[in-house]
Amino acid sequence: MKNLLIIYHSQSGNTEKLAQAVLNGCQQETAVSTRLIRAFDARLEDLIWADGLLFGTPENFGTMSGALKDFFDRTYYPAEPYELNLPYGIFISAGNDGTGAVREIDRIVKGYPLRKIAEPLIVNGDISSDHIDASKDFGHAMAAGLALGIF
């Protein structure tokens, strides 16, 4: 069985809605065990457990949330000896275009190292049923790829 970790932060609740939908999509794959953890609660042990990662964040001031940045700050150096090389994806609730958050996450995770396996899912504005469906598909694709050994 493969392990998929979803780490997210939500201030307004929009990213949490996306995270729940991503989780629902992941859970369609029974060969994958999935955990959903808030960024402030995620630890190095969670990273070591994971075979794949999904990061969710609101776009704050053109970048990722402080909570997700805090997670990276707390785990970056302790994770170095593990050379994780895990596949990852990003989902963002954006008030703007979300590209600043994507750029900063991509820059940081190169050092773990992690490898991006999908284009980021960027949702603008209020969360609609289409956004929820896209988030479920995003999670299911990651879980299916892990289950099949593609990632």
N, C-alpha and C positions, 0 to 999 in steps of 0.2 A: 504494500500500500504506500502511496505517495502522500506527502504532507504539504498542504498549501496554506500559507499564512497571509492574512489580510491585515495590514496595519493602516489605521486611518485616524484622522482628527476631524471633528466637526464642531463648529461654533454655532451656526444658525440652525443646524439640523439637515441642511441640504446634502452635505457629504455623507452624513449618516444614512440618509435614505438611499443614496447610491451604494454605500457599503453593504447595506442589508440586501439590496437587489443583487449585487455582485456575489454575496454569500449564497443567496438562493440559487443563482446560476451555477456556482461551484458545486453545490450539494446535489446537482443532477448527476454528477459522476460519483458512483458508489465506490469506485476504486481509489478515491482520494479523500483523505481526512482534512477538513478545513477548520481553521481557527480564525475568528474575527477578534482583533485586539485593538483597543485605543492606543494611540501612539505613546501617551504618557505611561501606559502600563506594560508596553512591550519591552522585552529584555534580550540580552545576548542569547540566553537559553532558547528563546523562541526562534531566533535566527538559525541556531544550530539544528533545531528540530525540523526546520522547513526544507522542502525540496524545490519550492517556488514561492515567490512573493508578489503581492499586489499592494501598492501604496495608494491611499486615498487622501486627498487634502483639498481644502478650499484654497482658492487663490487669494492670498492676503498681501496687499501692497505690491502686487505683481510677482509674488514668489510663493513658496510653500508656507504652510502654517508654522508657527513657532514650535508647536508640539511635535510635528514631524521632524523638524530640524533638531529638536532636543533628543529625539530618538537616535538620529544619526550621530549627534555629538556623544551620546552615552555609549554607543556600541561600536563606533568606527575602529578605534584602536584595539579594543579587546577582541574584535572579530578578525583582525589581521592574520593571526597565526592559522586560522581555519581555512583561508583562501577559499571562500564559500563558492564562488563561481555559479551562483544561482540565477535562474531565469526570473525576470520581473516584468511587471506592467504597472501603469499609472492610470488612475482615474481622478479627475479634478472637477470640482464645482467652481466655475469661474464667473466673475463679474465682468471680466475683460476677455482676453483671448486665451489665458491659461498657459501661454508659452513660457513665461518667466518661471513659473513653478516647475514645468517640465525640464527646462534647461538646468535649473539648480539641482533638482533631484538627479538627473542624468550625470551631472558633473560629480556629485558626491559619491554615487554608488559605483563609479568606475574603480574606486579605491578598495572596495570590499574584497574582490571584485564581484560585480553582478553583471548580467547580460540582458539587455532589453530584447523582448521577444514579440512585442506588438506595438503598434502605434498607440499613443495615449488616448484615452477616452476623455474628452473635454466637453463638459456640459455647461452651457451658458444660461443664466437666468433661473426662473422658477423650474422646479423639477416636474416634468410632465410624464405621462404614461409611456411616451416614446423613449424618454431618458431612462426610465426604469427598465423597459424592455432591452435597450442597448446595454445597460449595466448587467443584466442577467446574462445576455449573450457574451459579454466581455468575460465574466467570471466562468461561464461554462466553457468557453474556448480555452482559457488557461488551464482549467481542471482537466479537460479532455486531452490537451497536449501533454500534460504531465502523465496522465493515465496511459497514454499510448507510447510514452517514451520519446516524444518528438522534442521536448525541451530538456 
